[in-house]
Amino acid sequence: MIAESDDALTIRHVAERLIKSHPALDAGLVQESVQTAYEELRYARVRAYLPVLMERRAKDLLSSDELPAGDS
């Protein structure tokens, strides 16, 4: 079995967190948003903040119509 890279694990964990906190959203759409956020931030120098920044950016990518009121 091939071990997942740190970045792949980070992407998966962020997507899982967002899917759990917003179960009404399409899981595929959430995963696409997280992947896009990762692509935008993957060259960040300080990797410790990558999961938090990815989650915030993914939420921004999801339109306010898709997130329940008060969650954006």
Summary of the structure (lengths in Angstrom):
residues: 72
radius of gyration: 12.2
end to end distance: 38.0
largest distance: 41.9
contacts: 176
relative contact order: 0.18
helix: 64%
strand: 0%
